[in-house]
Amino acid sequence: MKYRESGMPSEQMWDTFFNPQRILNLMDIDKSVNTLLDIGCGYGTFLIPAANLVSGTVVGIDIESEMIDACKIKIREQDIANIDLICGDISTENTVIKLDKYKDAIDYVTLFNILHCEQPLYLLKNVYDIVNSNGKIGVIHWKYENTPRGPSMGIRPTSEMIIDWAAKAGLFLEKYVELPPYHFGLVFIKKS
């Protein structure tokens, strides 16, 4: 299911909102991460640079085949060998089955600009089940203020809302990060 207000602007515009390398570093994505799952990988904004930071594999999932195709082109052009792509919806059994080969290996999941979805708690619970027992979940989202892009204020979550949903899903806040000018970041770990 495509999430509400999840349409992507042009890649040229999208790239002006982020410094992916800086954000990934602040969100604790480095060689200590073996297998990273990027849910809603889009143009590969974070997927591609993450492949250079982790020690193992980066798996990108997107519901739109056009986004997967855009990532495939970049992967081929940059000759990146440690990225796997899945076209699918993380909330369907079929996509979860495709992740079976990474069972117990996924130690970081990114949920970047996606928790304005219809059922954020369901998504967080699903991610809880996917990430291994030592895993982390990184969330970034648009600040709850006027920004040049992002979901409407009526569905835009605050950091407090996300922290509350995450706690209900069994996740503990490890770190809050300011990501100026438009975003904030949250890093969660599984509760034992």
Secondary structure, 3 states (H helix, E strand, C coil): CCCCCCCCCCHHHHHHHCCHHHHHHHCCCCCCCCEEEEECCCCCCCHHHHHCCCCCEEEEEECCHHHHHHHHHHHHHCCCCCEEEEECCCCCHHHHHHCHHHCCCEEEEEEECCCCCCCHHHHHHHHHHHCCCCCEEEEEEECCCCCCCCCCCCCCCCHHHHHHHHHHCCEEEEEEEEECCCEEEEEEEECC
